[in-house]
Amino acid sequence: VGSESGLLTEFQLHSTSYHQSGTSSAERLPAELARQCSPEIKSSTRPDMNPLQRQLYEPASVPSKTRQLSDTIKVTLCWKGSSDAPIRSLSCPGWDGTKAEAHSLLVVGTEQRQYANATRDYGAPLTHQDLSPAISLDVINASLLESIWRKSNDKGGPSSNKVVPLSDCSVWPAAGMELRDGWLRSTTNMKPDIKHHLFNSADLQRASTTSKLCCFEEPQQCFASTASDGTVAISHCSEGGAWGINNENNQIMLFQKCVGLGTIKNGNKRYVACCLRGGTIYLVPVVEGTNPRKDILMYATPVDLADCGAVRYVQNFAAGMAQVTSWQDDDNSSSMKCAALIGWSGGKVDVYEMRTEEPEDNMLLNKLAERGAMSKFVEMIMNMDENHSQLKSSTLWKQAWDECSKANEVDSAVDRIRNLNDHTLEGTRLLLLSLMNDT
């Protein structure tokens, strides 16, 4: 449990039994969920963004359950630690319910402000820089902290309740694996610097806050963190207790800070889902060792027509693997899907499926466009005579010819074909894919 004052404590909750209060069996059973189709939502997005489609929803209607405790919950204090900054996030990679190993790492995200903490001497940042994202991320050896706390309190007697400074148990990243300050705002080339002038005139403090953390479990432990400057870092933990960024591609920077993180493990591939305030989701692959990084997938949440153009902001976000049962009444099978949960204001929660692999059709179209084959195909159709035999024998060829004839330029037609959300050249896209599948 982390607090605003910087106090960090660990408790052990002992299990206790529950029993249902005297209610009828009909009240205890959940009500049947009505499966309904929502209005079809189409959003025009950029060609490099994958639209998330909202298709089905289940309005939950479950009666409240009254539960009564049969015993008092027993809580045991394990240790107390203190930080010189407010604690904003916590994560425990690889604990697996126990702390038997010599190195049980606890990741702590804090809020560090310029000149706010007297015990830390970071100095003033450069004129065009914010505080480093590395100063708001701490990794603590929880086993060592507990050992120190127990020894110090045993010596002090039963009434002693000493607090251990977290800095005494900090684990520094391995050499060459530290978080990098890899950003400078575009205002560095402007004279005078607008951002620097704003900070000085308003007497604002530069800050670095690690507000979101998430971790992967076995077999290879790693955790992801996001800082207030938009930095997203994926750090790996070794068996010896060391940690750090083992590949430079595991640290990226987004143009906004994330409001939520989530871990996804699909087979032997691992991803970190990052959500921005406006609802844009980035699916970042975890790079293992010296392997090259795959493309970062970007998803866009649909916009409800009922909002009348109002700007909505994401309040919270979570992502992971979800077991989904079949919609068929006679089919009891289930499958694992990558799910993203987005919480909006007003108590609304949207659940989307994210595909960790780019659609095959999209990959094929991108390859044809990059090699120039798509532009030559569009140019060929534009130059076809309206009395061509192919146009008379095939309605799909005729539709493609009509679409390409209306297009102004070849490049713009290629861009619209590559965009799966653009339906103005749907016939041309289908014709091209069918010819490729035939070959």
MARGU-406078 format. One line per field, with one value per residue: x, y, z of N, C-alpha, C in turn; residue in one letter; residue number from 1. Coordinates in steps of 0.1 Angstrom, whole numbers. Layout:
// MARGU-406078
n_east: [X,...]
n_north: [Y,...]
n_up: [Z,...]
ca_east: [X,...]
ca_north: [Y,...]
ca_up: [Z,...]
c_east: [X,...]
c_north: [Y,...]
c_up: [Z,...]
resn: [A,...]
resi: [NUM,...]
This chain:
// MARGU-406078
n_east: [9,8,12,3,20,44,48,52,38,36,12,-1,-29,-49,-68,-104,-136,-167,-203,-234,-261,-295,-312,-335,-332,-336,-330,-302,-292,-277,-293,-306,-286,-294,-287,-279,-278,-257,-260,-245,-213,-192,-161,-141,-108,-72,-50,-30,-41,-58,-92,-113,-141,-173,-196,-213,-231,-236,-260,-255,-273,-275,-285,-279,-257,-259,-235,-221,-197,-182,-160,-135,-114,-80,-51,-17,11,38,62,74,81,96,94,108,90,57,38,28,22,24,39,45,67,69,66,48,31,47,77,101,126,159,159,133,117,102,84,82,64,68,62,80,92,105,130,114,119,139,157,168,191,189,194,189,169,179,174,155,144,123,120,139,125,135,139,116,110,115,131,127,143,124,126,150,143,123,138,156,138,126,148,156,133,131,153,145,124,90,72,84,83,97,106,118,140,133,153,175,172,172,174,196,195,211,243,244,218,200,171,166,170,154,143,134,115,98,100,125,139,128,127,119,119,89,78,96,94,67,68,85,71,47,56,59,65,87,80,82,64,57,30,17,20,27,31,47,46,61,77,99,106,94,86,64,65,51,58,52,59,53,69,74,85,100,111,134,139,165,177,195,187,191,181,166,166,169,171,172,149,129,121,101,86,56,33,17,10,3,-29,-34,-21,-15,-8,-2,-1,3,5,39,45,47,31,26,0,-9,-28,-40,-53,-74,-84,-69,-51,-20,-3,24,51,70,105,127,159,183,166,149,125,90,64,46,13,-15,-46,-79,-106,-141,-164,-193,-223,-243,-230,-227,-205,-191,-162,-147,-131,-109,-112,-102,-82,-77,-61,-57,-56,-86,-110,-134,-166,-185,-210,-231,-259,-258,-232,-206,-180,-149,-126,-94,-89,-75,-81,-94,-102,-121,-128,-152,-164,-193,-198,-196,-184,-164,-156,-132,-119,-86,-64,-34,-18,-13,-40,-41,-49,-45,-17,-9,-18,-3,23,20,16,40,59,51,34,6,0,6,-13,-37,-33,-34,-61,-74,-67,-80,-102,-137,-151,-138,-133,-131,-144,-170,-175,-172,-186,-173,-148,-159,-170,-146,-134,-152,-148,-121,-120,-133,-115,-91,-62,-35,-20,-36,-57,-44,-38,-64,-72,-55,-64,-85,-108,-119,-144,-148,-133,-139,-145,-123,-103,-112,-111,-83,-73,-86,-74,-47,-50,-58,-34]
n_north: [-12,21,56,91,105,92,69,34,3,-32,-58,-88,-107,-128,-156,-159,-171,-170,-166,-169,-147,-150,-155,-160,-187,-179,-152,-153,-163,-152,-128,-135,-126,-103,-105,-83,-64,-37,-4,0,12,33,46,71,67,72,57,42,33,9,3,-2,-21,-18,-42,-60,-62,-68,-60,-58,-72,-79,-91,-75,-90,-99,-102,-117,-115,-142,-145,-124,-105,-111,-93,-89,-70,-67,-52,-18,10,40,67,96,109,112,82,67,44,8,-24,-59,-78,-112,-124,-145,-152,-158,-149,-162,-162,-148,-123,-103,-84,-52,-29,6,34,69,104,129,162,193,206,200,179,176,157,146,153,165,186,214,211,211,240,234,210,185,169,139,107,86,92,89,63,35,6,-19,-41,-62,-84,-79,-55,-62,-79,-61,-44,-61,-68,-43,-36,-56,-52,-28,-34,-45,-23,-8,7,11,28,19,35,36,40,27,1,1,-10,-6,-1,-23,-18,1,-4,15,37,60,95,104,126,157,186,201,228,237,248,273,308,333,305,290,272,272,299,299,282,297,322,314,303,275,241,217,183,147,118,85,69,46,11,-22,-57,-87,-122,-153,-170,-154,-126,-94,-59,-31,5,38,72,106,122,109,87,53,24,-8,-31,-57,-84,-101,-133,-129,-107,-83,-56,-39,-21,-42,-39,-13,-8,-13,9,36,67,83,108,118,113,80,68,43,10,-24,-59,-83,-116,-137,-167,-174,-147,-114,-85,-50,-30,3,30,61,94,102,78,63,34,18,-10,-25,-45,-67,-67,-93,-100,-96,-95,-82,-55,-58,-42,-15,-17,3,13,26,39,36,63,74,82,94,112,136,148,156,157,129,116,91,75,53,23,-10,-41,-74,-110,-127,-152,-162,-173,-191,-176,-192,-211,-239,-245,-250,-242,-223,-196,-179,-145,-113,-87,-54,-30,-2,26,50,84,87,61,42,14,0,-29,-43,-63,-70,-75,-91,-95,-81,-78,-102,-94,-67,-66,-77,-58,-36,-45,-48,-21,-9,-20,-9,-22,-19,7,5,-13,2,22,8,0,24,32,15,7,15,-4,-27,-62,-75,-59,-63,-89,-93,-83,-73,-64,-43,-27,-19,-5,17,29,36,53,75,84,109,110,87,81,90,72,48,51,51,26,10,17,1,10,28,29,37,27,0,-21,-22,-29,-55,-68,-68,-83,-107,-115,-118,-139,-159,-164]
n_up: [0,-10,-2,-2,13,10,24,25,28,36,38,51,43,60,52,52,60,42,42,27,31,44,18,-9,-33,-59,-59,-56,-79,-109,-131,-164,-191,-216,-249,-273,-303,-311,-325,-357,-360,-378,-383,-397,-401,-400,-425,-413,-390,-370,-369,-341,-338,-325,-319,-305,-274,-239,-217,-183,-157,-127,-96,-64,-40,-8,16,45,70,86,102,117,97,95,97,91,97,75,68,69,49,37,14,-2,-18,-31,-36,-65,-80,-81,-85,-88,-100,-108,-83,-77,-56,-35,-16,-15,-28,-29,-41,-44,-63,-61,-78,-79,-85,-85,-77,-87,-82,-93,-73,-51,-33,-7,1,-22,-46,-75,-91,-114,-143,-178,-200,-220,-213,-196,-164,-159,-169,-155,-128,-114,-111,-92,-80,-57,-34,-19,-2,12,24,41,58,70,83,102,118,128,143,161,178,189,206,217,213,194,161,137,106,74,52,18,0,10,2,-25,-59,-83,-119,-143,-156,-185,-191,-184,-181,-206,-213,-237,-253,-266,-267,-295,-293,-289,-310,-312,-308,-286,-263,-260,-242,-220,-212,-204,-181,-164,-161,-149,-127,-125,-115,-129,-135,-129,-133,-126,-133,-140,-139,-150,-151,-163,-157,-150,-179,-182,-164,-166,-167,-174,-177,-175,-180,-171,-192,-215,-220,-225,-211,-212,-191,-182,-159,-143,-131,-111,-98,-110,-132,-160,-192,-218,-246,-269,-283,-266,-253,-258,-270,-266,-278,-259,-224,-210,-200,-191,-188,-201,-200,-225,-235,-260,-270,-276,-278,-266,-255,-248,-240,-246,-237,-247,-236,-254,-264,-282,-289,-284,-294,-283,-291,-271,-271,-273,-261,-287,-308,-337,-336,-340,-359,-344,-335,-340,-327,-330,-312,-317,-324,-309,-325,-311,-295,-307,-317,-295,-274,-260,-231,-220,-189,-175,-180,-191,-201,-215,-216,-225,-218,-240,-246,-270,-292,-301,-292,-291,-289,-268,-267,-262,-266,-265,-264,-272,-252,-247,-223,-218,-198,-197,-190,-169,-162,-183,-199,-224,-242,-262,-289,-297,-323,-325,-347,-378,-402,-429,-454,-453,-450,-474,-493,-485,-492,-520,-526,-518,-535,-559,-575,-572,-580,-607,-614,-610,-628,-652,-652,-654,-680,-696,-723,-726,-739,-736,-735,-711,-693,-700,-695,-668,-638,-616,-626,-641,-621,-608,-628,-631,-606,-606,-627,-618,-600,-592,-591,-594,-571,-550,-553,-547,-520,-509,-515,-500,-475,-454,-444,-461,-485,-511,-532,-531,-548,-566,-547,-539,-564,-569,-547,-552,-576,-567,-549,-566,-580]
ca_east: [0,15,4,7,32,56,48,49,37,31,4,-5,-43,-52,-80,-115,-148,-179,-215,-245,-272,-307,-320,-340,-323,-339,-323,-288,-288,-277,-303,-301,-282,-300,-277,-284,-268,-257,-259,-232,-205,-181,-153,-131,-95,-60,-47,-21,-47,-68,-104,-119,-155,-182,-206,-223,-229,-245,-262,-254,-284,-272,-290,-268,-255,-256,-226,-218,-185,-183,-149,-128,-102,-68,-41,-4,21,51,72,71,92,93,100,108,81,44,38,17,19,31,38,53,70,75,65,41,25,57,89,111,138,167,157,119,117,90,86,75,63,67,60,92,90,118,133,104,123,152,167,174,198,189,198,179,170,183,164,145,141,116,127,141,116,142,140,103,109,123,129,131,144,114,131,160,136,116,148,161,127,124,159,155,122,134,162,138,114,77,66,91,77,106,103,130,140,133,166,185,170,170,182,199,195,224,251,240,204,192,162,173,162,155,134,134,103,101,102,140,144,120,133,122,113,76,75,104,88,55,72,91,62,37,63,55,76,88,78,83,55,54,17,11,29,22,42,46,50,71,90,109,100,96,75,63,62,49,60,43,64,50,79,69,97,98,123,135,145,173,176,204,181,194,170,169,161,179,171,168,136,119,118,96,80,44,32,10,12,-7,-38,-34,-12,-20,1,-9,8,-4,15,52,47,42,28,22,-11,-8,-40,-40,-66,-84,-89,-60,-44,-8,1,39,57,82,116,135,173,187,157,143,112,80,57,37,0,-23,-60,-87,-119,-152,-171,-207,-230,-251,-222,-229,-192,-184,-149,-147,-118,-108,-110,-93,-79,-70,-60,-52,-62,-99,-116,-147,-174,-192,-224,-240,-265,-255,-217,-200,-165,-144,-113,-87,-88,-68,-92,-91,-114,-119,-138,-155,-172,-207,-199,-197,-172,-163,-147,-129,-109,-75,-56,-19,-12,-19,-47,-34,-53,-38,-3,-7,-20,8,34,18,18,54,66,47,25,-7,-1,6,-26,-47,-31,-39,-76,-78,-64,-88,-113,-150,-156,-129,-141,-130,-154,-184,-177,-171,-192,-163,-140,-167,-171,-133,-132,-160,-142,-108,-123,-137,-104,-83,-48,-32,-15,-47,-64,-36,-40,-77,-73,-48,-72,-96,-121,-124,-152,-150,-126,-140,-145,-109,-96,-116,-105,-69,-71,-90,-63,-36,-53,-58,-20]
ca_north: [0,33,67,104,109,84,57,22,-8,-45,-65,-102,-109,-142,-160,-160,-178,-162,-173,-161,-143,-158,-150,-171,-192,-171,-139,-155,-166,-140,-127,-139,-114,-101,-103,-74,-58,-22,3,-1,24,34,58,73,69,72,44,34,30,-2,6,-12,-21,-22,-50,-66,-58,-75,-52,-66,-70,-89,-86,-74,-101,-95,-112,-115,-121,-152,-142,-111,-106,-109,-86,-89,-61,-74,-42,-4,17,54,73,110,114,105,69,67,31,-3,-36,-69,-88,-125,-129,-158,-154,-160,-142,-171,-160,-137,-110,-102,-70,-44,-17,17,46,80,117,138,176,201,213,197,169,181,146,142,164,162,198,219,205,221,249,228,196,182,160,126,97,76,95,86,48,29,-9,-22,-55,-63,-93,-72,-45,-69,-84,-49,-39,-70,-67,-30,-35,-66,-45,-17,-38,-47,-11,-1,6,19,28,17,43,28,42,17,-12,3,-18,2,-8,-28,-9,2,-8,25,45,72,108,104,134,172,192,209,243,240,257,285,318,327,292,293,264,277,311,296,277,307,332,309,297,261,231,206,171,134,110,72,67,34,0,-35,-67,-100,-132,-163,-175,-143,-115,-80,-49,-19,17,49,84,118,129,100,76,39,16,-22,-35,-71,-87,-113,-142,-124,-95,-71,-52,-28,-22,-50,-35,1,-7,-15,22,45,79,88,123,121,103,70,67,29,0,-37,-69,-94,-127,-145,-178,-170,-133,-106,-71,-40,-22,16,38,76,100,102,64,57,23,13,-24,-24,-58,-68,-72,-102,-101,-87,-97,-69,-52,-58,-29,-11,-15,15,11,38,35,43,75,73,92,101,122,148,155,159,150,121,112,78,76,42,14,-23,-50,-87,-121,-130,-164,-159,-184,-190,-171,-202,-218,-253,-246,-246,-240,-210,-192,-168,-133,-101,-78,-41,-25,13,32,64,91,83,47,33,5,-7,-40,-45,-73,-65,-85,-88,-96,-73,-86,-107,-86,-54,-68,-80,-46,-28,-50,-44,-6,-6,-25,-2,-30,-14,19,1,-19,12,30,-1,0,38,33,5,13,11,-15,-38,-75,-79,-51,-68,-103,-94,-71,-68,-56,-31,-18,-14,5,28,35,42,64,87,89,120,107,73,80,91,59,38,54,47,11,5,20,-8,17,36,20,43,18,-14,-31,-23,-37,-69,-74,-70,-94,-120,-119,-123,-152,-169,-167]
ca_up: [0,-11,2,-7,22,7,33,18,37,31,48,48,46,62,45,61,53,40,40,21,41,41,6,-17,-44,-71,-58,-56,-92,-117,-141,-177,-198,-229,-259,-283,-313,-310,-338,-364,-359,-387,-381,-407,-395,-408,-431,-405,-377,-371,-362,-332,-341,-315,-326,-296,-260,-230,-205,-171,-147,-117,-83,-55,-31,6,22,59,75,97,111,115,88,102,89,97,91,72,69,66,43,34,3,-1,-28,-32,-44,-75,-86,-76,-93,-82,-111,-105,-69,-78,-44,-24,-16,-10,-34,-23,-47,-47,-67,-60,-86,-72,-93,-76,-83,-84,-87,-93,-60,-41,-24,-2,3,-35,-53,-90,-99,-123,-157,-188,-204,-229,-209,-184,-155,-165,-164,-147,-114,-108,-112,-83,-79,-43,-30,-8,8,20,32,52,68,77,92,113,127,135,153,172,187,196,216,211,209,183,148,128,91,67,40,6,-7,15,-4,-40,-68,-95,-132,-147,-165,-199,-193,-177,-188,-213,-215,-252,-259,-266,-274,-308,-290,-287,-321,-313,-299,-274,-260,-254,-230,-209,-208,-196,-168,-156,-158,-141,-115,-125,-113,-138,-127,-136,-125,-131,-127,-144,-140,-152,-151,-168,-148,-156,-175,-181,-158,-171,-163,-182,-169,-183,-173,-175,-205,-226,-221,-222,-210,-209,-184,-179,-146,-144,-120,-101,-92,-118,-141,-169,-206,-225,-260,-270,-289,-256,-248,-269,-264,-272,-278,-246,-213,-210,-189,-187,-194,-199,-206,-233,-239,-270,-274,-271,-281,-255,-259,-239,-246,-240,-241,-244,-231,-264,-267,-291,-282,-291,-290,-284,-289,-263,-278,-264,-265,-298,-319,-342,-331,-350,-360,-333,-340,-335,-328,-328,-307,-325,-318,-309,-332,-301,-288,-314,-319,-282,-272,-248,-226,-213,-175,-171,-191,-188,-212,-212,-223,-219,-224,-245,-250,-283,-291,-305,-281,-290,-289,-255,-269,-259,-272,-259,-272,-266,-249,-242,-216,-217,-190,-200,-179,-169,-159,-195,-202,-237,-243,-276,-292,-304,-330,-323,-360,-389,-411,-440,-466,-452,-452,-488,-500,-482,-499,-534,-528,-516,-547,-570,-583,-570,-588,-621,-617,-611,-640,-662,-653,-659,-694,-703,-730,-720,-747,-734,-733,-696,-686,-704,-690,-653,-631,-606,-634,-645,-609,-606,-639,-628,-594,-610,-637,-610,-591,-598,-593,-591,-558,-541,-554,-540,-506,-506,-516,-488,-463,-454,-439,-473,-493,-524,-541,-526,-560,-570,-537,-540,-576,-567,-538,-558,-586,-560,-544,-577,-583]
c_east: [9,6,10,19,45,57,44,49,32,24,1,-20,-45,-66,-91,-127,-159,-191,-226,-255,-285,-315,-325,-330,-324,-331,-308,-283,-288,-288,-297,-298,-288,-289,-283,-273,-269,-256,-245,-225,-193,-174,-142,-117,-84,-57,-38,-28,-57,-80,-109,-134,-163,-194,-217,-220,-239,-248,-263,-266,-283,-277,-278,-268,-251,-247,-223,-206,-188,-172,-143,-116,-90,-57,-28,5,34,63,67,83,87,101,99,98,68,45,26,13,28,29,48,56,76,74,58,35,34,69,101,125,146,164,142,117,103,92,77,76,60,64,71,90,103,119,123,109,138,162,173,180,200,194,187,181,175,171,152,140,132,125,128,130,122,141,127,100,119,120,135,132,136,119,141,153,129,126,153,150,125,136,159,144,124,143,155,127,100,70,72,84,85,103,117,130,141,147,177,184,168,179,184,199,209,230,247,226,195,181,169,163,162,145,137,122,107,103,116,145,137,127,123,115,100,73,83,99,76,58,77,80,51,43,59,67,75,87,80,75,54,41,11,22,21,33,38,51,60,67,100,102,103,84,76,59,59,50,52,47,60,59,72,82,93,111,123,142,153,172,185,199,184,182,174,164,172,180,166,154,125,116,113,90,68,42,23,13,0,-16,-39,-25,-18,-10,-7,2,0,6,29,55,40,41,24,12,-10,-20,-38,-53,-77,-90,-80,-52,-32,-5,16,44,69,93,125,149,176,178,152,129,102,73,48,23,-8,-38,-67,-101,-130,-158,-186,-214,-239,-243,-223,-216,-185,-172,-150,-133,-119,-105,-101,-92,-73,-70,-54,-59,-76,-104,-131,-154,-181,-206,-234,-246,-261,-240,-212,-185,-162,-130,-108,-86,-81,-79,-87,-103,-111,-131,-140,-163,-186,-209,-200,-183,-173,-153,-145,-119,-98,-67,-41,-12,-20,-27,-40,-37,-45,-23,0,-8,-8,21,33,20,33,62,62,37,10,-9,-2,-8,-37,-46,-36,-54,-80,-76,-72,-99,-126,-156,-147,-138,-141,-141,-168,-186,-177,-177,-182,-152,-146,-168,-157,-130,-139,-153,-129,-110,-127,-125,-96,-69,-46,-28,-26,-56,-57,-38,-54,-79,-66,-56,-85,-109,-127,-131,-154,-143,-127,-139,-131,-101,-99,-111,-90,-66,-75,-79,-51,-38,-54,-44,-13]
c_north: [12,45,80,109,102,71,44,10,-21,-52,-79,-104,-124,-145,-162,-166,-168,-171,-164,-159,-150,-151,-162,-175,-184,-158,-141,-158,-153,-140,-130,-126,-114,-97,-95,-69,-43,-16,2,12,24,47,59,76,69,58,36,30,19,2,-5,-10,-26,-29,-55,-62,-66,-66,-61,-62,-81,-84,-85,-85,-96,-106,-108,-122,-130,-150,-128,-113,-103,-103,-85,-79,-68,-64,-28,2,31,59,88,117,106,93,69,54,21,-15,-46,-80,-101,-130,-142,-162,-157,-150,-150,-168,-148,-124,-110,-87,-64,-31,-6,29,58,93,126,151,183,208,209,188,173,170,142,155,161,174,202,213,216,229,243,214,196,173,146,116,87,79,92,71,42,14,-12,-37,-57,-73,-87,-62,-51,-74,-72,-44,-48,-69,-54,-29,-46,-60,-34,-21,-40,-34,-3,-3,15,17,28,26,33,29,32,4,-10,-6,-10,-7,-12,-18,-10,-1,3,31,57,84,111,114,149,177,200,224,246,249,270,295,330,313,294,285,269,290,309,291,288,318,327,303,282,252,220,193,158,125,96,67,54,23,-13,-45,-80,-110,-141,-165,-164,-130,-102,-72,-37,-7,28,62,95,125,120,88,63,30,2,-28,-50,-73,-100,-121,-137,-112,-82,-68,-41,-30,-29,-47,-21,2,-9,-2,31,57,82,103,127,110,93,71,53,20,-14,-47,-79,-104,-137,-155,-174,-155,-125,-91,-63,-31,-8,24,53,81,100,89,57,46,19,-1,-25,-38,-57,-74,-80,-103,-91,-89,-83,-67,-52,-44,-27,-9,-4,12,24,33,43,54,73,85,100,112,135,156,159,151,142,117,99,81,65,32,1,-32,-63,-98,-125,-143,-161,-171,-181,-184,-181,-209,-232,-255,-241,-243,-226,-208,-181,-157,-122,-90,-65,-35,-10,18,47,71,87,68,37,26,-2,-18,-43,-57,-67,-76,-81,-89,-87,-82,-90,-98,-72,-55,-70,-67,-36,-32,-46,-29,-3,-10,-18,-10,-25,-2,15,-6,-9,20,21,0,14,39,23,12,7,-1,-28,-51,-79,-71,-56,-82,-104,-81,-65,-59,-42,-21,-12,-3,18,36,42,54,77,92,99,116,92,72,81,78,48,39,49,32,5,7,11,-2,26,26,26,34,3,-24,-33,-32,-52,-76,-77,-81,-107,-124,-124,-137,-163,-173,-174]
c_up: [0,-8,-4,1,19,15,24,28,30,42,42,52,48,58,56,53,52,39,35,32,36,30,-1,-28,-57,-71,-59,-70,-101,-128,-155,-185,-212,-239,-271,-292,-311,-324,-344,-364,-369,-385,-391,-400,-405,-414,-422,-391,-380,-363,-353,-334,-329,-321,-316,-282,-252,-218,-193,-162,-137,-103,-73,-45,-17,12,36,63,86,107,108,107,96,93,97,89,88,73,66,60,40,22,5,-11,-27,-40,-52,-80,-81,-85,-87,-93,-105,-91,-68,-64,-32,-26,-11,-16,-27,-28,-51,-50,-66,-68,-81,-82,-84,-84,-79,-90,-85,-80,-49,-30,-19,-1,-10,-41,-68,-98,-108,-137,-167,-193,-211,-225,-197,-176,-162,-160,-155,-132,-107,-108,-102,-82,-65,-41,-17,2,17,29,44,63,76,87,104,123,135,145,164,182,195,206,209,206,198,170,139,114,84,55,28,-2,-2,8,-19,-48,-81,-108,-135,-156,-179,-202,-186,-187,-194,-214,-230,-258,-257,-273,-286,-305,-288,-298,-322,-303,-298,-272,-253,-241,-218,-204,-200,-182,-159,-152,-148,-128,-114,-122,-123,-129,-136,-127,-133,-125,-130,-145,-143,-154,-157,-158,-155,-171,-174,-176,-164,-167,-172,-173,-179,-174,-178,-188,-217,-228,-217,-222,-206,-203,-181,-166,-148,-131,-108,-94,-99,-127,-150,-183,-214,-240,-261,-276,-278,-248,-259,-262,-273,-270,-266,-236,-214,-198,-184,-195,-192,-206,-213,-237,-247,-275,-268,-274,-270,-260,-247,-246,-238,-246,-237,-240,-241,-268,-277,-283,-291,-285,-293,-282,-280,-271,-269,-270,-276,-310,-324,-337,-343,-350,-348,-339,-333,-337,-324,-323,-315,-317,-320,-316,-322,-294,-294,-315,-306,-280,-259,-244,-218,-198,-169,-182,-185,-200,-208,-220,-217,-226,-227,-250,-263,-281,-295,-293,-279,-290,-275,-256,-265,-265,-264,-268,-265,-264,-243,-235,-214,-209,-194,-189,-180,-166,-171,-196,-215,-236,-258,-277,-301,-311,-330,-337,-370,-398,-424,-453,-465,-455,-467,-496,-497,-490,-514,-536,-527,-528,-559,-579,-583,-579,-603,-624,-618,-624,-652,-664,-658,-674,-702,-711,-725,-727,-745,-730,-718,-689,-689,-697,-675,-647,-621,-614,-638,-633,-606,-616,-636,-616,-598,-619,-629,-601,-599,-601,-589,-576,-547,-541,-547,-525,-501,-506,-504,-475,-463,-450,-450,-482,-507,-535,-537,-537,-565,-560,-538,-553,-575,-558,-544,-568,-579,-554,-554,-581,-572]
resn: [V,G,S,E,S,G,L,L,T,E,F,Q,L,H,S,T,S,Y,H,Q,S,G,T,S,S,A,E,R,L,P,A,E,L,A,R,Q,C,S,P,E,I,K,S,S,T,R,P,D,M,N,P,L,Q,R,Q,L,Y,E,P,A,S,V,P,S,K,T,R,Q,L,S,D,T,I,K,V,T,L,C,W,K,G,S,S,D,A,P,I,R,S,L,S,C,P,G,W,D,G,T,K,A,E,A,H,S,L,L,V,V,G,T,E,Q,R,Q,Y,A,N,A,T,R,D,Y,G,A,P,L,T,H,Q,D,L,S,P,A,I,S,L,D,V,I,N,A,S,L,L,E,S,I,W,R,K,S,N,D,K,G,G,P,S,S,N,K,V,V,P,L,S,D,C,S,V,W,P,A,A,G,M,E,L,R,D,G,W,L,R,S,T,T,N,M,K,P,D,I,K,H,H,L,F,N,S,A,D,L,Q,R,A,S,T,T,S,K,L,C,C,F,E,E,P,Q,Q,C,F,A,S,T,A,S,D,G,T,V,A,I,S,H,C,S,E,G,G,A,W,G,I,N,N,E,N,N,Q,I,M,L,F,Q,K,C,V,G,L,G,T,I,K,N,G,N,K,R,Y,V,A,C,C,L,R,G,G,T,I,Y,L,V,P,V,V,E,G,T,N,P,R,K,D,I,L,M,Y,A,T,P,V,D,L,A,D,C,G,A,V,R,Y,V,Q,N,F,A,A,G,M,A,Q,V,T,S,W,Q,D,D,D,N,S,S,S,M,K,C,A,A,L,I,G,W,S,G,G,K,V,D,V,Y,E,M,R,T,E,E,P,E,D,N,M,L,L,N,K,L,A,E,R,G,A,M,S,K,F,V,E,M,I,M,N,M,D,E,N,H,S,Q,L,K,S,S,T,L,W,K,Q,A,W,D,E,C,S,K,A,N,E,V,D,S,A,V,D,R,I,R,N,L,N,D,H,T,L,E,G,T,R,L,L,L,L,S,L,M,N,D,T]
resi: [1,2,3,4,5,6,7,8,9,10,11,12,13,14,15,16,17,18,19,20,21,22,23,24,25,26,27,28,29,30,31,32,33,34,35,36,37,38,39,40,41,42,43,44,45,46,47,48,49,50,51,52,53,54,55,56,57,58,59,60,61,62,63,64,65,66,67,68,69,70,71,72,73,74,75,76,77,78,79,80,81,82,83,84,85,86,87,88,89,90,91,92,93,94,95,96,97,98,99,100,101,102,103,104,105,106,107,108,109,110,111,112,113,114,115,116,117,118,119,120,121,122,123,124,125,126,127,128,129,130,131,132,133,134,135,136,137,138,139,140,141,142,143,144,145,146,147,148,149,150,151,152,153,154,155,156,157,158,159,160,161,162,163,164,165,166,167,168,169,170,171,172,173,174,175,176,177,178,179,180,181,182,183,184,185,186,187,188,189,190,191,192,193,194,195,196,197,198,199,200,201,202,203,204,205,206,207,208,209,210,211,212,213,214,215,216,217,218,219,220,221,222,223,224,225,226,227,228,229,230,231,232,233,234,235,236,237,238,239,240,241,242,243,244,245,246,247,248,249,250,251,252,253,254,255,256,257,258,259,260,261,262,263,264,265,266,267,268,269,270,271,272,273,274,275,276,277,278,279,280,281,282,283,284,285,286,287,288,289,290,291,292,293,294,295,296,297,298,299,300,301,302,303,304,305,306,307,308,309,310,311,312,313,314,315,316,317,318,319,320,321,322,323,324,325,326,327,328,329,330,331,332,333,334,335,336,337,338,339,340,341,342,343,344,345,346,347,348,349,350,351,352,353,354,355,356,357,358,359,360,361,362,363,364,365,366,367,368,369,370,371,372,373,374,375,376,377,378,379,380,381,382,383,384,385,386,387,388,389,390,391,392,393,394,395,396,397,398,399,400,401,402,403,404,405,406,407,408,409,410,411,412,413,414,415,416,417,418,419,420,421,422,423,424,425,426,427,428,429,430,431,432,433,434,435,436,437,438,439]
